[in-house]
Amino acid sequence: MDQLQIVKRTSSGLSVQGSFDLSRNPNLLHNWDFTNPVNQRGGGSTSSPYISTSGEIPTIDRWRAGTNMKVEVVSGGIKLTGQSNTYRTFRQTIENPERLAGKTVTVGLNILACTGKFTSYFVYPNSPGSTTTTNGIVIEAGTTGIKKYTVTLPSAADMGDTLKLHIGNSSVSDVSMTLASVKLELGNVCTLKDTDLANRAEQEMICQSFLLRIGAAQRFRLEGYTTNVVHARIPTPQRMRAIPTVETISDWSLRNLSYVSSGVTISNIEVLQRDPDLLLRATSNAHGLTEGMLCADNATFISAEL
């Protein structure tokens, strides 16, 4: 393994003070350590897995599952189970894919168990309304350990502005694969190890720039108002990557400071600024408040996801 050593000259000669591993590339994926993933939505237990029968859904932070791909957070990783005898996907959209255009990259997957055939590859649009795929890897039933593949990604002109890493099952019902981690890195060498662990605080900060969880009964004091419009500011632990949207407006209401009112229904919420706190403008029927709060009646989310 290539090492850069730091040495110090002493009266008795040279002394090694430390070293850097030059062969270890950074992981370009977010929330890649599935042994303790960031999971702000809180689902994925074996009793309540992430699964949809009518379209793609978000699962653990930064990862989405296609229709009938069941995602469970299990001991040591996440378990993907394809349903209904059809190809199902689990994917992450790569931020700023133009950085990788034309470059050689390697994907490594640390597989704990596999009961059926799976594949992994990249997907990108080659023209409006259509997509194409890169080469990838086929993972056979019974495979365990770290498996890798290397591809050269298309040019920026060919790739467009979207690049997704896909993991999917073969067209057989109830095949599953359990993953401990996944790594995307530049170059043609896989440096993923089965002992690799993510810095949980660092990964949480990254994920919170894409998704912010608002807990039930959180309250935000109004900063200004007119008859039908109010403004409120929401502190954020991390500046969001783009102006986000409020996922479920019906989870919010306006209330007086004593919180004893039934709440005024909100028809729309728009995020105006992220500096880094979020400035929100909420529209309602005539609320009659001179002081009040913007309240989350249920746990909800503000999203700047790709």
C-alpha positions as CSV (number, residue, x, y, z in Angstrom):
1,M,0.0,0.0,0.0
2,D,1.4,3.4,-0.9
3,Q,2.3,5.5,2.1
4,L,3.5,9.1,2.6
5,Q,5.6,9.1,5.7
6,I,6.2,12.2,7.8
7,V,9.7,12.1,9.4
8,K,11.6,14.3,11.8
9,R,15.3,14.7,12.1
10,T,16.5,14.2,15.6
11,S,20.0,14.0,17.2
12,S,19.8,10.2,16.9
13,G,18.6,10.2,13.2
14,L,15.3,10.3,11.4
15,S,12.1,9.5,13.3
16,V,8.8,8.6,11.7
17,Q,6.1,10.9,13.0
18,G,3.1,9.6,11.0
19,S,1.9,8.6,7.6
20,F,-0.8,9.1,5.0
21,D,-2.4,6.3,3.0
22,L,-2.1,7.6,-0.6
23,S,-4.2,4.8,-2.0
24,R,-7.4,5.8,-0.2
25,N,-9.7,7.8,-2.4
26,P,-12.7,9.8,-1.0
27,N,-16.1,8.2,-1.3
28,L,-18.2,10.3,-3.7
29,L,-21.5,8.9,-2.5
30,H,-23.5,10.3,0.4
31,N,-24.7,8.1,3.3
32,W,-22.8,5.1,2.0
33,D,-22.2,3.3,5.4
34,F,-25.2,1.2,5.8
35,T,-24.1,-0.2,9.1
36,N,-25.4,3.0,10.7
37,P,-27.1,5.0,8.0
38,V,-28.6,8.5,8.4
39,N,-32.3,7.8,8.3
40,Q,-34.2,11.0,9.1
41,R,-37.5,9.5,7.8
42,G,-37.2,6.8,10.5
43,G,-38.6,4.0,8.4
44,G,-37.1,0.8,7.2
45,S,-37.6,-1.5,10.2
46,T,-38.5,-5.1,9.5
47,S,-42.0,-4.4,10.8
48,S,-42.3,-1.3,8.7
49,P,-40.0,-1.4,5.7
50,Y,-39.7,1.2,3.0
51,I,-41.8,0.0,0.1
52,S,-44.2,1.4,-2.5
53,T,-46.4,-0.3,-5.0
54,S,-47.1,2.9,-7.0
55,G,-43.9,4.7,-7.7
56,E,-40.4,5.6,-6.5
57,I,-40.1,6.7,-2.9
58,P,-37.3,8.1,-0.7
59,T,-35.8,5.7,1.8
60,I,-32.7,6.3,4.0
61,D,-31.3,9.7,3.3
62,R,-30.1,10.2,-0.3
63,W,-31.3,6.8,-1.5
64,R,-34.6,6.1,-3.4
65,A,-36.3,2.8,-4.1
66,G,-38.3,2.0,-7.2
67,T,-41.7,0.5,-7.1
68,N,-41.8,-2.8,-5.1
69,M,-38.2,-2.7,-4.0
70,K,-38.4,-3.3,-0.3
71,V,-35.7,-1.6,1.8
72,E,-35.0,-2.7,5.4
73,V,-32.4,-1.5,7.9
74,V,-31.1,-4.7,9.4
75,S,-28.2,-5.7,11.7
76,G,-25.0,-4.9,9.9
77,G,-26.5,-3.1,6.9
78,I,-29.5,-2.7,4.7
79,K,-31.5,-5.5,3.0
80,L,-32.9,-5.0,-0.5
81,T,-35.7,-7.3,-1.6
82,G,-37.2,-7.2,-5.1
83,Q,-40.9,-8.0,-5.2
84,S,-43.4,-9.1,-7.9
85,N,-41.1,-10.9,-10.4
86,T,-40.0,-7.6,-12.0
87,Y,-36.7,-5.7,-12.0
88,R,-36.6,-3.2,-9.1
89,T,-34.1,-0.5,-8.3
90,F,-32.3,1.2,-5.4
91,R,-30.4,4.3,-6.5
92,Q,-28.6,7.6,-5.6
93,T,-28.5,10.6,-7.9
94,I,-25.0,12.0,-8.1
95,E,-24.7,15.7,-7.3
96,N,-22.9,17.8,-9.9
97,P,-22.3,14.9,-12.3
98,E,-20.4,17.1,-14.7
99,R,-17.4,16.7,-12.4
100,L,-17.3,13.0,-13.4
101,A,-17.9,13.4,-17.1
102,G,-15.5,11.4,-19.2
103,K,-13.7,10.1,-16.1
104,T,-12.9,6.5,-15.1
105,V,-14.6,5.6,-11.8
106,T,-14.8,2.4,-9.7
107,V,-17.8,1.2,-7.6
108,G,-17.3,-1.2,-4.8
109,L,-20.1,-3.0,-2.9
110,N,-19.5,-4.8,0.4
111,I,-22.1,-7.6,0.2
112,L,-23.1,-9.5,3.4
113,A,-25.6,-11.9,1.8
114,C,-27.3,-12.4,-1.6
115,T,-30.1,-14.9,-2.4
116,G,-30.6,-14.0,-6.0
117,K,-29.1,-12.2,-9.0
118,F,-28.5,-8.4,-8.7
119,T,-26.9,-5.9,-11.0
120,S,-25.3,-2.4,-10.5
121,Y,-24.5,0.2,-13.2
122,F,-25.0,3.9,-14.0
123,V,-28.0,5.5,-15.7
124,Y,-28.0,8.8,-17.5
125,P,-30.3,10.5,-20.1
126,N,-28.9,10.3,-23.7
127,S,-31.7,12.5,-25.1
128,P,-34.9,14.1,-23.7
129,G,-37.3,11.4,-22.5
130,S,-34.9,8.5,-22.9
131,T,-32.1,7.0,-20.8
132,T,-29.1,4.7,-21.4
133,T,-26.8,2.7,-19.1
134,T,-23.1,2.1,-18.6
135,N,-21.5,-1.3,-18.2
136,G,-21.7,-2.6,-14.6
137,I,-21.5,-5.8,-12.6
138,V,-23.7,-8.9,-12.2
139,I,-23.9,-10.2,-8.6
140,E,-24.8,-13.9,-8.4
141,A,-26.7,-15.6,-5.6
142,G,-24.4,-16.6,-2.8
143,T,-22.0,-13.7,-3.4
144,T,-20.4,-12.2,-0.3
145,G,-17.5,-9.8,0.2
146,I,-16.4,-6.8,-1.7
147,K,-17.2,-6.8,-5.4
148,K,-16.3,-4.0,-7.8
149,Y,-16.5,-2.7,-11.3
150,T,-14.8,0.1,-13.3
151,V,-16.3,2.2,-16.0
152,T,-15.5,5.3,-18.0
153,L,-18.4,7.6,-17.8
154,P,-19.7,9.5,-20.9
155,S,-18.7,13.0,-21.8
156,A,-20.7,15.9,-20.5
157,A,-22.4,16.3,-23.9
158,D,-23.6,12.7,-23.9
159,M,-24.4,12.4,-20.2
160,G,-26.5,15.6,-19.7
161,D,-27.2,16.8,-16.2
162,T,-28.3,13.6,-14.5
163,L,-26.3,10.6,-13.4
164,K,-27.7,7.8,-11.1
165,L,-26.0,4.8,-9.5
166,H,-28.4,1.9,-9.7
167,I,-28.5,-1.3,-7.7
168,G,-31.3,-3.7,-8.9
169,N,-32.5,-7.3,-8.7
170,S,-33.2,-9.7,-11.4
171,S,-36.8,-10.4,-12.6
172,V,-37.5,-13.0,-9.9
173,S,-39.7,-12.4,-6.9
174,D,-38.3,-12.0,-3.4
175,V,-34.6,-12.2,-4.2
176,S,-32.6,-10.2,-1.7
177,M,-29.2,-8.7,-1.0
178,T,-27.8,-7.2,2.2
179,L,-25.2,-4.5,1.8
180,A,-22.8,-3.1,4.5
181,S,-21.5,-0.2,2.3
182,V,-21.0,1.1,-1.2
183,K,-18.2,3.3,-2.5
184,L,-17.8,5.4,-5.7
185,E,-14.3,6.7,-6.3
186,L,-12.2,8.1,-9.1
187,G,-9.7,5.8,-10.8
188,N,-9.6,2.1,-11.6
189,V,-8.8,0.8,-8.1
190,C,-11.3,-0.2,-5.4
191,T,-10.1,0.9,-2.0
192,L,-13.3,0.0,-0.1
193,K,-12.6,-2.3,2.9
194,D,-15.0,-4.3,5.0
195,T,-13.7,-2.3,8.0
196,D,-14.6,1.1,6.6
197,L,-16.9,3.2,8.7
198,A,-18.3,6.7,7.9
199,N,-18.0,9.7,10.1
200,R,-21.6,9.8,11.2
201,A,-21.6,13.5,12.1
202,E,-20.1,14.4,8.7
203,Q,-22.7,12.2,6.8
204,E,-25.6,13.7,8.8
205,M,-24.5,17.2,7.9
206,I,-24.4,16.3,4.2
207,C,-27.8,14.7,4.4
208,Q,-29.3,17.7,6.2
209,S,-28.3,19.9,3.3
210,F,-30.6,17.8,1.2
211,L,-33.4,17.0,3.7
212,L,-34.4,18.7,7.0
213,R,-36.7,16.9,9.4
214,I,-39.2,19.1,11.4
215,G,-40.5,17.3,14.5
216,A,-44.1,17.3,15.5
217,A,-45.1,20.3,17.6
218,Q,-42.1,22.4,16.6
219,R,-43.0,26.1,16.6
220,F,-41.5,29.1,14.9
221,R,-42.4,32.6,15.9
222,L,-43.9,34.8,13.2
223,E,-41.6,37.6,12.0
224,G,-44.2,39.5,10.0
225,Y,-47.7,39.3,8.7
226,T,-50.5,40.7,6.5
227,T,-54.1,39.6,6.4
228,N,-53.4,36.4,4.5
229,V,-49.6,36.0,4.6
230,V,-47.1,35.4,7.4
231,H,-43.3,35.1,7.5
232,A,-41.3,32.8,9.8
233,R,-37.7,31.8,10.1
234,I,-36.5,28.2,10.6
235,P,-33.0,27.6,12.0
236,T,-31.1,25.0,10.1
237,P,-28.1,22.9,11.3
238,Q,-26.6,23.0,7.8
239,R,-27.2,25.3,4.9
240,M,-29.4,23.5,2.4
241,R,-27.9,22.8,-1.0
242,A,-30.6,24.7,-2.9
243,I,-33.8,26.6,-2.1
244,P,-35.9,23.7,-0.7
245,T,-39.6,22.9,-0.9
246,V,-42.0,21.9,1.9
247,E,-43.0,18.3,1.3
248,T,-46.5,18.3,3.0
249,I,-48.1,21.6,3.5
250,S,-51.1,20.0,5.3
251,D,-48.8,19.2,8.2
252,W,-48.5,22.9,9.1
253,S,-50.9,25.4,10.7
254,L,-50.9,28.9,12.2
255,R,-51.6,29.2,16.0
256,N,-51.6,31.8,18.6
257,L,-48.8,32.0,21.2
258,S,-50.7,30.1,23.8
259,Y,-51.1,27.2,21.4
260,V,-54.7,26.7,22.5
261,S,-56.3,27.7,19.2
262,S,-57.4,25.0,16.7
263,G,-55.0,26.4,14.1
264,V,-55.5,28.2,10.8
265,T,-55.2,26.1,7.7
266,I,-52.3,27.0,5.4
267,S,-52.8,26.8,1.7
268,N,-49.2,27.3,0.5
269,I,-45.7,27.6,1.9
270,E,-42.8,29.0,-0.1
271,V,-39.1,29.1,1.0
272,L,-37.7,32.5,0.2
273,Q,-34.1,32.4,1.5
274,R,-31.5,30.0,2.9
275,D,-28.8,32.1,4.6
276,P,-28.4,29.6,6.2
277,D,-31.7,29.7,8.1
278,L,-34.8,29.3,6.0
279,L,-37.2,32.2,5.6
280,L,-40.7,30.9,4.9
281,R,-43.8,32.7,3.5
282,A,-47.0,31.0,4.4
283,T,-50.4,31.8,2.8
284,S,-53.7,31.2,4.6
285,N,-57.2,32.4,4.9
286,A,-57.6,35.5,7.0
287,H,-55.9,34.5,10.2
288,G,-56.7,37.4,12.5
289,L,-53.3,37.0,14.4
290,T,-51.2,39.9,15.5
291,E,-48.7,37.5,17.2
292,G,-48.4,33.8,16.6
293,M,-46.5,30.8,15.5
294,L,-46.0,28.6,12.4
295,C,-46.5,25.1,13.8
296,A,-45.7,21.6,12.5
297,D,-48.7,19.6,13.6
298,N,-47.0,16.4,12.5
299,A,-43.4,15.3,11.8
300,T,-42.6,16.6,8.4
301,F,-39.8,17.5,6.0
302,I,-38.3,20.3,4.0
303,S,-36.5,18.9,1.0
304,A,-33.8,20.0,-1.5
305,E,-33.3,16.5,-2.9
306,L,-32.2,16.0,-6.4
